[in-house]
């Protein structure tokens, strides 16, 4: 009746492992993008309050996250 497949230790640990791999790949991609841009993203967004750049970086983060999720999921 109720499927509790996700409560099995192997499935649960596998999910945690894939989540960690996804976060690691996302972080590496973000660092690469930060390094190839000609200016300091953090300084532009936080110190200079560049809202347009913040929106672009947010869209980039969502895009990388969707790609990593699709790659890890299937």
C-alpha positions as CSV (number, residue, x, y, z in Angstrom):
1,X,0.0,0.0,0.0
2,X,2.6,2.6,1.1
3,X,5.9,2.5,-0.6
4,X,8.7,3.1,1.9
5,X,11.5,2.2,-0.5
6,X,13.3,5.5,0.3
7,X,13.7,4.5,3.9
8,X,16.0,1.6,3.1
9,X,19.6,2.4,4.1
10,X,21.1,1.8,0.7
11,X,18.6,4.1,-1.0
12,X,18.9,6.8,1.6
13,X,22.7,6.8,1.5
14,X,22.7,6.8,-2.2
15,X,20.4,9.8,-2.3
16,X,22.7,11.6,0.2
17,X,25.8,10.7,-1.9
18,X,24.2,12.0,-5.2
19,X,23.1,15.2,-3.4
20,X,26.6,15.8,-2.2
21,X,28.0,15.1,-5.7
22,X,25.5,17.5,-7.2
23,X,26.4,20.3,-4.8
24,X,30.1,19.7,-5.4
25,X,29.8,19.8,-9.2
26,X,27.6,22.9,-8.9
27,X,30.2,24.6,-6.6
28,X,33.1,23.8,-9.0
29,X,31.1,25.1,-12.0
30,X,30.4,28.3,-10.1
31,X,34.0,28.8,-9.2
32,X,35.0,28.2,-12.8
33,X,32.5,30.8,-14.0
34,X,33.7,33.2,-11.3
35,X,37.3,32.8,-12.5
36,X,36.6,33.4,-16.2
37,X,34.6,36.6,-15.7
38,X,36.8,39.7,-16.0
39,X,35.7,41.2,-12.7
40,X,35.0,40.1,-9.1
41,X,31.4,38.8,-8.9
42,X,31.2,39.1,-5.1
43,X,32.6,42.6,-5.1
44,X,30.2,43.8,-7.8
45,X,27.1,42.2,-6.2
46,X,27.7,42.9,-2.5
47,X,29.9,46.0,-2.4
48,X,28.7,47.9,-5.5
49,X,25.1,46.6,-5.3
50,X,25.0,45.6,-9.0
51,X,21.4,44.3,-9.2
52,X,21.6,43.4,-12.9
53,X,24.7,41.2,-12.3
54,X,23.0,39.6,-9.3
55,X,20.0,38.6,-11.5
56,X,22.4,37.2,-14.2
57,X,24.3,35.2,-11.6
58,X,21.1,33.9,-10.0
59,X,19.9,32.7,-13.5
60,X,23.3,31.1,-14.0
61,X,23.0,29.3,-10.7
62,X,19.6,28.0,-11.5
63,X,20.8,26.8,-14.9
64,X,23.8,25.0,-13.5
65,X,21.7,23.5,-10.8
66,X,19.1,22.2,-13.3
67,X,21.9,20.7,-15.5
68,X,23.6,19.0,-12.5
69,X,20.2,17.7,-11.2
70,X,19.4,16.2,-14.6
71,X,22.9,14.7,-14.9
72,X,22.8,13.2,-11.4
73,X,19.2,12.0,-11.7
74,X,19.3,10.1,-14.8
